[in-house]
């Protein structure tokens, strides 16, 4: 059997002293804290970007659906900042903002209950409104009860409360018979 010697042939100790061991543990701890900070920051950035992508997708899908429904509107019976009741060739519909949710309801047969298009929008829009109705440029605002042929555009604005995100679009109903595109010369 051979014996393990802790001393070299010259009589000095081999291995680590307690001070060296503690110093290396302190350095490893500092590196671990720095690395965990980097990981936490990266994860926070990922969560923020994921939320932004979700909000963007929700906003774009809701605007696309509202635009599709309003594009073929043939009549409008109610037109307020938060609600529009309209008819198109597929039936009668109602788009409404209630609290932080926008719903689409089919009111004609076969009636379909409110379907949520988008949620987590701002409850208080401030000076802006969800729907704005316009006559031809320079002719003022359109209101329900006026001929749909005078309705030049419906502006839709979505504001989300979890981010400073605003989506907007303008719909030019086809039934208005107004020239929307510029004339070719």
N, C-alpha and C positions, 0 to 999 in steps of 0.2 A: 504494500500500500504506500502510496505517496501522500505526503502531507502538503496542504496548501499553505503557503506562507503569505502573510499579510505584509511582510516587509521584503523589500528587494535585497539583493545581495549587499547593497551599499548601506542598508540599515534605514532607509526612508520608507514611509508608509505609502501604500498605493490605494486609490479610490478617491471618493469625494469627502470633503469635510462637511460638517453640518451647515456652515455658512454658505458654502457653494451650493448645497442642496436647496436651502431656503431661497437663495438668490435666484436659482433657476426656476423654482416654483412660482416666485413672484413675477418673473418675466413671462412665464407661460400663462399666468393668470391675466396679466395685462394684455397679452396677445389675444387671449380668449375673449376678453371684454371688447376689444377693438373689433375682432372678427364678428362677434354677435351683434354689435352696433351696425356694422355693414350689412349683415344679413337682414336685420330688422328693418333698416332703411330700404333695402331692396324689396322686401315683402310689402312694405307700406306703399311704395311706388307701384308695385304690381296691383295691389288692391285698388288704388286710386285710378289707374288706367283701366282696370276691368270695370269699375263703376262708370267711368266716362264712356266706355264702349257700350255698356248696357243702356245708359241714358240716351246715347246717340241712336242706338238701334230702336228703342222704344219711341223716341220722338219722330224718327224718319218713317217708321211703320205707321204710326198714328196719323201723321200728315198725309202720307200716301193714301191711306184708306179714306180720310175725310175728303181729300181732293177728288178721289175717284167717285165717291157718292155725290158730291156737290157739282161735279162737272156736268152731269146730265140733268140737273134740276130743271123742272118745267114750271114749278110754282113754289113760292115761299109764303107760308101763312104767318109765321112768327119769326122775327129777326131781332134778337137782342144781343148784348155783348157776350152772354154766356149760353145762349140757346138759339138754335135755328130749327124750325119745323118746315120740311120741304117735301115735295113730291118729285119723283123721277120715273122713268118708264117701268122700273121694277116695283114701285109701290111708294108708300108714304113713310117718311123717316123723321127721326128727331135726334139731333146731336146736342148734347147738353153737358155743361161742366157743373158738377155738384161737389163742392168741397175741393178735394185734390184729385178728382177722378173725372175723366171725360168718357161718356157712354154714347153708344149708338143704339137706338131702339127702332125696330120696324113696327109702325103703328097700324098698317093695313094688313088685311088677311093674306097669308097666315101671320098673325102678330108674333113677334119674337121679343122677349124681354130684353132689358138693357144689357148690352155686351160692353165690357170695359175695353176701351181702345188704348188708354194710357192712364197711369196713376202717378202719384208723387209729383204732381205739378203744383205750382204755387197757389195758395189759397187766395192771397191778396195780390192781384196783378198791378196794383198801383194805378197809374194813368193809362196803362195799356189794357187792352181787352182781348179776349179769345177770338171773337169774330168782329170784323169791321166791314161794312157794306158801302160800296162806292158806285156812283154813276160814272159816266164817261169823264175823263180828266177835265177838271175845271167846272164840273156841273154839280158838285156837292156830294153829300151822302145820300144813299138810298135807304128807304125804310119799307117795312112790310106793308102791304096794301097797295104799293105802287106796282105798276106793270113790270113783270120780270124782264121784259125787253129792255128796260132802263138799267137793269142791274149789270154793271160793267165788270165788277170784281168783288170777290169776297176774300179779305185778308184773314189768315189764320195765324195766330202767334201762340206758341207753347213756351212756357217758362217752367223750369224744373227747380224744386226747392232744395235739392241736395247738392246742387252745383250751380254755378252762375252760367247756366246754359239756356240759350234761347233758340228756338227753331221757328221759322215762319215761311209761309208760302202764300201765293195769291192764286185764286181759282177764278177763271173766267167761264161762267156757265155758258154752255153751247146754245141754250134756248133764248139767249138775249138778242141774237141776230146783229150784235154790234161787231164791227171789225176790230179784232184784237191784234192781229198781226199787221205790221206795216205794209202799205201797198207797194207793189213792185212798179217801178216806173218804166 
